[in-house]
Amino acid sequence: MKWENIIGQREIKNQLRSSVAEGRISHAQLFVGKEGYGTLPLALAYASEVLSRSNPGAAAKAEHLNHVDLHFSFPTYTVDGKALSKNFFPQWREMILGNPYADGSDWNAGLDSANKQMILSVHEVSEILERFSLKSYEGGYKILIIWGADKLRTDAANKLLKFLEEPPKDTLLLLLAESADHILPTILSRCQVTQVPRLNDEVLEEVLTSEYGKDEEVARAIAYRAQGDWNAALKLLQSADADEEFETYFIQWVRNAFQAKTKPKVLKDIIRWAREIAGWNREKQRSFLEYCSEIFRQALLQNYGAPALVFKTLSQNNFRWESFAGYIHGANIEAILDELNAAALHTRRNANPKIMWTDLGIKLTRYIHRKAA
């Protein structure tokens, strides 16, 4: 990972580069922050910088995660009685090369390990100690990056503690964790801690517009929803195309709900609408429910005089956003969101989707006409 490819985090990058240039390399360091904030990219660039001090050609190898003196540990599940990173390194390497901001849920999904416990085991630490008992191949530092260090089992953490207390010469240990709360206090006390903060919205917007060609409104909306997490921004970017389809169905739903009070025959259109959505896979249905919840919240902000906080408006098919927003207020927003949350729960529990969506579609016709208090 090159420094210039890391999104934002200028201050931390400067601190890390200076520590290498000045020879102030603490042998045990903990980077605390979400993966999407850039903990692993920072660790990779830092490791590359350290390795390059003894071998200028090390950077290219480190960038491709195949430097012989750069080692990785990460949570895995048990195979043949042991949970070892080496059993899954090709898959993990492929994921990280594709997206160094990937998080634990991406890793679980990649391994299809939803029903398995992902841990850093005592067997993993034993392998680490064995590897680091040998000298480096290229004569400089040996570096270990532990990704997801908060998944260390207690017995594994205690065994790692001995390694921290008496580290081999020219050894660098970089632990990465979303939170320090689950790090053994004795390990925490022996680490130099770097808090990696969320990325600024402005930084995310700039990358989305300059590198991904998104217009300012789309970039602003994605950055706002990502909450400083680039991995989340990437997922929102991928789902941006789905938003256009979701907007079509949302507007259709709202227009039918408005007309149903005076034109009961419109209920047939709501039933047709419900059956179409019921034909989607469950993940897409859940995404649409989240989208609807967000749009109703945005409408509430618009109605209550906070347009500066509104990052998403609807305009497809001459939809009158401000007029619609006037119907979303304190007297109905809670009921609407409760129904959407209940529908999401029913979706996870494999409820009949045709019945669920029909019920939800009809209920909006009542809530949308409820008078403000």
MILUMZA-553917 format. One line per field, with one value per residue (C-alpha): residue in three letters; residue number from 0; x, y, z. Coordinates in steps of 0.25 Angstrom, whole numbers, plus 5000, padded with zeros to 4 digits. Layout:
REM MILUMZA-553917
r = c(ALA | ...) .
k = c(NUM | ...) .
xx = c(X | ...) .
yy = c(Y | ...) .
zz = c(Z | ...) .
This chain:
REM MILUMZA-553917
r = c(MET | LYS | TRP | GLU | ASN | ILE | ILE | GLY | GLN | ARG | GLU | ILE | LYS | ASN | GLN | LEU | ARG | SER | SER | VAL | ALA | GLU | GLY | ARG | ILE | SER | HIS | ALA | GLN | LEU | PHE | VAL | GLY | LYS | GLU | GLY | TYR | GLY | THR | LEU | PRO | LEU | ALA | LEU | ALA | TYR | ALA | SER | GLU | VAL | LEU | SER | ARG | SER | ASN | PRO | GLY | ALA | ALA | ALA | LYS | ALA | GLU | HIS | LEU | ASN | HIS | VAL | ASP | LEU | HIS | PHE | SER | PHE | PRO | THR | TYR | THR | VAL | ASP | GLY | LYS | ALA | LEU | SER | LYS | ASN | PHE | PHE | PRO | GLN | TRP | ARG | GLU | MET | ILE | LEU | GLY | ASN | PRO | TYR | ALA | ASP | GLY | SER | ASP | TRP | ASN | ALA | GLY | LEU | ASP | SER | ALA | ASN | LYS | GLN | MET | ILE | LEU | SER | VAL | HIS | GLU | VAL | SER | GLU | ILE | LEU | GLU | ARG | PHE | SER | LEU | LYS | SER | TYR | GLU | GLY | GLY | TYR | LYS | ILE | LEU | ILE | ILE | TRP | GLY | ALA | ASP | LYS | LEU | ARG | THR | ASP | ALA | ALA | ASN | LYS | LEU | LEU | LYS | PHE | LEU | GLU | GLU | PRO | PRO | LYS | ASP | THR | LEU | LEU | LEU | LEU | LEU | ALA | GLU | SER | ALA | ASP | HIS | ILE | LEU | PRO | THR | ILE | LEU | SER | ARG | CYS | GLN | VAL | THR | GLN | VAL | PRO | ARG | LEU | ASN | ASP | GLU | VAL | LEU | GLU | GLU | VAL | LEU | THR | SER | GLU | TYR | GLY | LYS | ASP | GLU | GLU | VAL | ALA | ARG | ALA | ILE | ALA | TYR | ARG | ALA | GLN | GLY | ASP | TRP | ASN | ALA | ALA | LEU | LYS | LEU | LEU | GLN | SER | ALA | ASP | ALA | ASP | GLU | GLU | PHE | GLU | THR | TYR | PHE | ILE | GLN | TRP | VAL | ARG | ASN | ALA | PHE | GLN | ALA | LYS | THR | LYS | PRO | LYS | VAL | LEU | LYS | ASP | ILE | ILE | ARG | TRP | ALA | ARG | GLU | ILE | ALA | GLY | TRP | ASN | ARG | GLU | LYS | GLN | ARG | SER | PHE | LEU | GLU | TYR | CYS | SER | GLU | ILE | PHE | ARG | GLN | ALA | LEU | LEU | GLN | ASN | TYR | GLY | ALA | PRO | ALA | LEU | VAL | PHE | LYS | THR | LEU | SER | GLN | ASN | ASN | PHE | ARG | TRP | GLU | SER | PHE | ALA | GLY | TYR | ILE | HIS | GLY | ALA | ASN | ILE | GLU | ALA | ILE | LEU | ASP | GLU | LEU | ASN | ALA | ALA | ALA | LEU | HIS | THR | ARG | ARG | ASN | ALA | ASN | PRO | LYS | ILE | MET | TRP | THR | ASP | LEU | GLY | ILE | LYS | LEU | THR | ARG | TYR | ILE | HIS | ARG | LYS | ALA | ALA) .
k = c(0 | 1 | 2 | 3 | 4 | 5 | 6 | 7 | 8 | 9 | 10 | 11 | 12 | 13 | 14 | 15 | 16 | 17 | 18 | 19 | 20 | 21 | 22 | 23 | 24 | 25 | 26 | 27 | 28 | 29 | 30 | 31 | 32 | 33 | 34 | 35 | 36 | 37 | 38 | 39 | 40 | 41 | 42 | 43 | 44 | 45 | 46 | 47 | 48 | 49 | 50 | 51 | 52 | 53 | 54 | 55 | 56 | 57 | 58 | 59 | 60 | 61 | 62 | 63 | 64 | 65 | 66 | 67 | 68 | 69 | 70 | 71 | 72 | 73 | 74 | 75 | 76 | 77 | 78 | 79 | 80 | 81 | 82 | 83 | 84 | 85 | 86 | 87 | 88 | 89 | 90 | 91 | 92 | 93 | 94 | 95 | 96 | 97 | 98 | 99 | 100 | 101 | 102 | 103 | 104 | 105 | 106 | 107 | 108 | 109 | 110 | 111 | 112 | 113 | 114 | 115 | 116 | 117 | 118 | 119 | 120 | 121 | 122 | 123 | 124 | 125 | 126 | 127 | 128 | 129 | 130 | 131 | 132 | 133 | 134 | 135 | 136 | 137 | 138 | 139 | 140 | 141 | 142 | 143 | 144 | 145 | 146 | 147 | 148 | 149 | 150 | 151 | 152 | 153 | 154 | 155 | 156 | 157 | 158 | 159 | 160 | 161 | 162 | 163 | 164 | 165 | 166 | 167 | 168 | 169 | 170 | 171 | 172 | 173 | 174 | 175 | 176 | 177 | 178 | 179 | 180 | 181 | 182 | 183 | 184 | 185 | 186 | 187 | 188 | 189 | 190 | 191 | 192 | 193 | 194 | 195 | 196 | 197 | 198 | 199 | 200 | 201 | 202 | 203 | 204 | 205 | 206 | 207 | 208 | 209 | 210 | 211 | 212 | 213 | 214 | 215 | 216 | 217 | 218 | 219 | 220 | 221 | 222 | 223 | 224 | 225 | 226 | 227 | 228 | 229 | 230 | 231 | 232 | 233 | 234 | 235 | 236 | 237 | 238 | 239 | 240 | 241 | 242 | 243 | 244 | 245 | 246 | 247 | 248 | 249 | 250 | 251 | 252 | 253 | 254 | 255 | 256 | 257 | 258 | 259 | 260 | 261 | 262 | 263 | 264 | 265 | 266 | 267 | 268 | 269 | 270 | 271 | 272 | 273 | 274 | 275 | 276 | 277 | 278 | 279 | 280 | 281 | 282 | 283 | 284 | 285 | 286 | 287 | 288 | 289 | 290 | 291 | 292 | 293 | 294 | 295 | 296 | 297 | 298 | 299 | 300 | 301 | 302 | 303 | 304 | 305 | 306 | 307 | 308 | 309 | 310 | 311 | 312 | 313 | 314 | 315 | 316 | 317 | 318 | 319 | 320 | 321 | 322 | 323 | 324 | 325 | 326 | 327 | 328 | 329 | 330 | 331 | 332 | 333 | 334 | 335 | 336 | 337 | 338 | 339 | 340 | 341 | 342 | 343 | 344 | 345 | 346 | 347 | 348 | 349 | 350 | 351 | 352 | 353 | 354 | 355 | 356 | 357 | 358 | 359 | 360 | 361 | 362 | 363 | 364 | 365 | 366 | 367 | 368 | 369 | 370 | 371 | 372) .
xx = c(5000 | 5006 | 5004 | 4997 | 4987 | 4982 | 4969 | 4971 | 4978 | 4989 | 4993 | 4995 | 5002 | 5012 | 5014 | 5017 | 5026 | 5034 | 5035 | 5042 | 5051 | 5055 | 5057 | 5046 | 5039 | 5032 | 5032 | 5017 | 5007 | 4991 | 4983 | 4969 | 4958 | 4948 | 4954 | 4947 | 4955 | 4968 | 4974 | 4980 | 4984 | 4992 | 4998 | 5002 | 5008 | 5016 | 5021 | 5025 | 5033 | 5040 | 5044 | 5049 | 5059 | 5068 | 5063 | 5058 | 5052 | 5043 | 5032 | 5027 | 5026 | 5019 | 5009 | 5005 | 5005 | 5016 | 5028 | 5035 | 5037 | 5023 | 5013 | 4998 | 4989 | 4974 | 4961 | 4958 | 4949 | 4954 | 4958 | 4963 | 4963 | 4971 | 4968 | 4980 | 4981 | 4990 | 4979 | 4971 | 4982 | 4980 | 4965 | 4969 | 4980 | 4970 | 4960 | 4970 | 4977 | 4963 | 4959 | 4969 | 4957 | 4949 | 4943 | 4940 | 4926 | 4932 | 4942 | 4931 | 4923 | 4935 | 4937 | 4922 | 4924 | 4912 | 4909 | 4924 | 4932 | 4943 | 4955 | 4970 | 4974 | 4985 | 4989 | 4991 | 4999 | 5008 | 5011 | 5014 | 5024 | 5031 | 5032 | 5038 | 5048 | 5056 | 5063 | 5058 | 5061 | 5065 | 5073 | 5064 | 5051 | 5041 | 5027 | 5014 | 5000 | 4989 | 4976 | 4964 | 4972 | 4960 | 4956 | 4968 | 4964 | 4968 | 4978 | 4983 | 4985 | 4992 | 5002 | 5004 | 5007 | 5020 | 5024 | 5022 | 5030 | 5042 | 5041 | 5052 | 5062 | 5056 | 5042 | 5030 | 5016 | 5004 | 4990 | 4978 | 4965 | 4952 | 4951 | 4961 | 4950 | 4953 | 4968 | 4975 | 4979 | 4993 | 4994 | 4989 | 4999 | 5010 | 5006 | 5007 | 4993 | 4989 | 4974 | 4970 | 4958 | 4946 | 4949 | 4944 | 4931 | 4939 | 4950 | 4940 | 4932 | 4945 | 4949 | 4935 | 4935 | 4949 | 4952 | 4938 | 4932 | 4920 | 4913 | 4913 | 4899 | 4901 | 4915 | 4910 | 4898 | 4908 | 4918 | 4907 | 4902 | 4915 | 4919 | 4934 | 4935 | 4941 | 4937 | 4922 | 4924 | 4928 | 4916 | 4907 | 4914 | 4911 | 4896 | 4894 | 4889 | 4879 | 4874 | 4868 | 4859 | 4856 | 4852 | 4842 | 4835 | 4835 | 4828 | 4818 | 4815 | 4813 | 4805 | 4796 | 4795 | 4790 | 4780 | 4774 | 4766 | 4757 | 4759 | 4758 | 4761 | 4775 | 4777 | 4778 | 4790 | 4796 | 4794 | 4801 | 4812 | 4813 | 4814 | 4825 | 4834 | 4830 | 4837 | 4851 | 4861 | 4860 | 4873 | 4868 | 4855 | 4862 | 4870 | 4858 | 4852 | 4864 | 4863 | 4849 | 4852 | 4863 | 4854 | 4843 | 4854 | 4859 | 4845 | 4843 | 4856 | 4851 | 4837 | 4843 | 4852 | 4865 | 4868 | 4883 | 4882 | 4875 | 4884 | 4874 | 4862 | 4853 | 4850 | 4847 | 4834 | 4832 | 4830 | 4828 | 4838 | 4834 | 4819 | 4821 | 4830 | 4819 | 4811 | 4822 | 4822 | 4823 | 4809 | 4812 | 4827 | 4828 | 4817 | 4823 | 4837 | 4831 | 4824 | 4836 | 4845 | 4834 | 4834 | 4849 | 4848 | 4837 | 4846 | 4858 | 4848 | 4843 | 4829 | 4820 | 4825 | 4812 | 4804 | 4815 | 4817 | 4802 | 4799 | 4810 | 4806 | 4791 | 4796 | 4803 | 4790 | 4785 | 4798 | 4800 | 4787 | 4788 | 4788 | 4799 | 4797) .
yy = c(5000 | 5014 | 5026 | 5034 | 5023 | 5024 | 5033 | 5045 | 5043 | 5052 | 5055 | 5040 | 5038 | 5049 | 5044 | 5029 | 5034 | 5043 | 5032 | 5023 | 5034 | 5037 | 5023 | 5024 | 5011 | 5005 | 4990 | 4988 | 4997 | 4997 | 5004 | 5006 | 5010 | 5004 | 4996 | 5006 | 5018 | 5012 | 5004 | 4993 | 5003 | 5011 | 4998 | 4993 | 5006 | 5007 | 4993 | 4996 | 5008 | 5000 | 4989 | 4998 | 5004 | 4991 | 4988 | 4998 | 4988 | 4983 | 4993 | 4985 | 4972 | 4978 | 4985 | 4971 | 4965 | 4955 | 4960 | 4948 | 4957 | 4962 | 4953 | 4954 | 4948 | 4949 | 4943 | 4929 | 4917 | 4904 | 4893 | 4880 | 4885 | 4898 | 4912 | 4916 | 4928 | 4921 | 4912 | 4924 | 4933 | 4932 | 4937 | 4948 | 4953 | 4953 | 4961 | 4971 | 4973 | 4976 | 4985 | 4988 | 4995 | 4982 | 4979 | 4966 | 4965 | 4965 | 4954 | 4946 | 4947 | 4943 | 4930 | 4928 | 4926 | 4933 | 4921 | 4919 | 4926 | 4934 | 4935 | 4937 | 4925 | 4920 | 4911 | 4923 | 4930 | 4918 | 4918 | 4933 | 4930 | 4919 | 4928 | 4940 | 4931 | 4931 | 4943 | 4951 | 4947 | 4960 | 4965 | 4976 | 4976 | 4964 | 4970 | 4964 | 4970 | 4965 | 4969 | 4968 | 4967 | 4969 | 4954 | 4949 | 4938 | 4940 | 4928 | 4934 | 4948 | 4943 | 4935 | 4947 | 4955 | 4947 | 4951 | 4966 | 4965 | 4959 | 4962 | 4957 | 4968 | 4976 | 4972 | 4980 | 4976 | 4984 | 4981 | 4986 | 4986 | 4994 | 4996 | 4995 | 4990 | 4975 | 4976 | 4970 | 4982 | 4976 | 4976 | 4990 | 4995 | 4990 | 4996 | 5010 | 5013 | 5021 | 5025 | 5025 | 5035 | 5034 | 5041 | 5055 | 5056 | 5066 | 5056 | 5045 | 5055 | 5059 | 5044 | 5041 | 5053 | 5052 | 5037 | 5032 | 5042 | 5044 | 5058 | 5066 | 5063 | 5048 | 5049 | 5057 | 5047 | 5035 | 5042 | 5046 | 5032 | 5026 | 5033 | 5034 | 5020 | 5017 | 5003 | 5007 | 5018 | 5007 | 4999 | 5011 | 5014 | 5000 | 5001 | 5015 | 5009 | 5001 | 5015 | 5019 | 5006 | 5008 | 5023 | 5018 | 5008 | 5018 | 5029 | 5019 | 5015 | 5029 | 5033 | 5021 | 5024 | 5039 | 5034 | 5022 | 5032 | 5037 | 5025 | 5012 | 5004 | 5009 | 4998 | 4989 | 4996 | 4995 | 4980 | 4979 | 4988 | 4978 | 4966 | 4972 | 4975 | 4961 | 4955 | 4961 | 4953 | 4956 | 4964 | 4974 | 4975 | 4978 | 4989 | 4995 | 4996 | 5003 | 5012 | 5016 | 5018 | 5028 | 5035 | 5037 | 5043 | 5052 | 5057 | 5060 | 5068 | 5076 | 5078 | 5083 | 5094 | 5087 | 5086 | 5087 | 5073 | 5067 | 5059 | 5052 | 5057 | 5051 | 5057 | 5045 | 5047 | 5061 | 5056 | 5069 | 5066 | 5078 | 5076 | 5061 | 5065 | 5074 | 5061 | 5055 | 5060 | 5057 | 5051 | 5040 | 5038 | 5029 | 5020 | 5019 | 5015 | 5005 | 4998 | 4998 | 4993 | 4982 | 4978 | 4977 | 4967 | 4959 | 4958 | 4953 | 4943 | 4938 | 4943 | 4942 | 4954 | 4956 | 4958 | 4966 | 4976 | 4977 | 4980 | 4990 | 4997 | 4999 | 5004 | 5016 | 5020 | 5023 | 5029 | 5038 | 5045 | 5047 | 5061 | 5068 | 5070) .
zz = c(5000 | 4996 | 5005 | 4994 | 4992 | 5006 | 5007 | 5016 | 5030 | 5026 | 5041 | 5044 | 5031 | 5034 | 5049 | 5044 | 5033 | 5042 | 5053 | 5042 | 5037 | 5051 | 5056 | 5066 | 5063 | 5075 | 5074 | 5078 | 5073 | 5073 | 5062 | 5067 | 5058 | 5048 | 5036 | 5027 | 5034 | 5028 | 5039 | 5030 | 5019 | 5029 | 5035 | 5021 | 5017 | 5030 | 5029 | 5015 | 5019 | 5030 | 5021 | 5011 | 5020 | 5019 | 5005 | 4995 | 4987 | 4998 | 4995 | 4983 | 4990 | 5002 | 4993 | 4988 | 5002 | 4998 | 5005 | 5013 | 5025 | 5026 | 5033 | 5035 | 5045 | 5044 | 5050 | 5044 | 5048 | 5053 | 5043 | 5048 | 5062 | 5059 | 5055 | 5046 | 5037 | 5027 | 5024 | 5018 | 5014 | 4999 | 5001 | 5011 | 5002 | 4990 | 4998 | 5003 | 4990 | 4984 | 4996 | 5007 | 5014 | 5015 | 5029 | 5037 | 5031 | 5017 | 5022 | 5028 | 5015 | 5006 | 5014 | 5016 | 5031 | 5036 | 5045 | 5050 | 5061 | 5055 | 5065 | 5067 | 5074 | 5083 | 5072 | 5063 | 5073 | 5075 | 5060 | 5061 | 5072 | 5064 | 5051 | 5059 | 5066 | 5052 | 5047 | 5036 | 5022 | 5016 | 5029 | 5033 | 5041 | 5043 | 5043 | 5048 | 5045 | 5053 | 5047 | 5056 | 5068 | 5077 | 5073 | 5081 | 5090 | 5105 | 5104 | 5091 | 5097 | 5109 | 5100 | 5091 | 5104 | 5106 | 5091 | 5095 | 5107 | 5101 | 5086 | 5077 | 5071 | 5060 | 5061 | 5059 | 5063 | 5058 | 5064 | 5058 | 5065 | 5064 | 5079 | 5090 | 5099 | 5096 | 5096 | 5109 | 5118 | 5119 | 5104 | 5103 | 5113 | 5105 | 5092 | 5086 | 5083 | 5070 | 5069 | 5055 | 5054 | 5044 | 5030 | 5028 | 5019 | 5010 | 5008 | 5003 | 4994 | 4988 | 4985 | 4980 | 4970 | 4965 | 4964 | 4963 | 4954 | 4963 | 4963 | 4976 | 4981 | 4980 | 4986 | 4997 | 5000 | 5000 | 5009 | 5019 | 5020 | 5020 | 5033 | 5031 | 5026 | 5013 | 5012 | 5015 | 5004 | 4994 | 4997 | 4996 | 4983 | 4978 | 4982 | 4976 | 4963 | 4971 | 4977 | 4964 | 4963 | 4978 | 4975 | 4965 | 4974 | 4986 | 4977 | 4972 | 4986 | 4991 | 4980 | 4981 | 4996 | 4994 | 4983 | 4991 | 5000 | 4989 | 4979 | 4986 | 4973 | 4974 | 4985 | 4973 | 4969 | 4983 | 4982 | 4969 | 4974 | 4986 | 4978 | 4969 | 4981 | 4988 | 4975 | 4979 | 4987 | 5002 | 5002 | 4992 | 5000 | 5012 | 5005 | 5000 | 5014 | 5018 | 5006 | 5010 | 5024 | 5020 | 5010 | 5021 | 5031 | 5020 | 5017 | 5032 | 5032 | 5020 | 5027 | 5040 | 5033 | 5033 | 5018 | 5020 | 5026 | 5015 | 5006 | 4997 | 4990 | 4980 | 4966 | 4957 | 4949 | 4953 | 4968 | 4977 | 4988 | 4997 | 4996 | 5000 | 5011 | 5017 | 5020 | 5028 | 5042 | 5057 | 5057 | 5047 | 5045 | 5057 | 5052 | 5038 | 5043 | 5053 | 5041 | 5033 | 5044 | 5047 | 5032 | 5032 | 5044 | 5037 | 5025 | 5033 | 5039 | 5025 | 5026 | 5014 | 5005 | 4998 | 5010 | 5017 | 5006 | 5003 | 5018 | 5018 | 5005 | 5010 | 5024 | 5018 | 5012 | 5026 | 5032 | 5020 | 5023 | 5038 | 5042 | 5049 | 5064) .
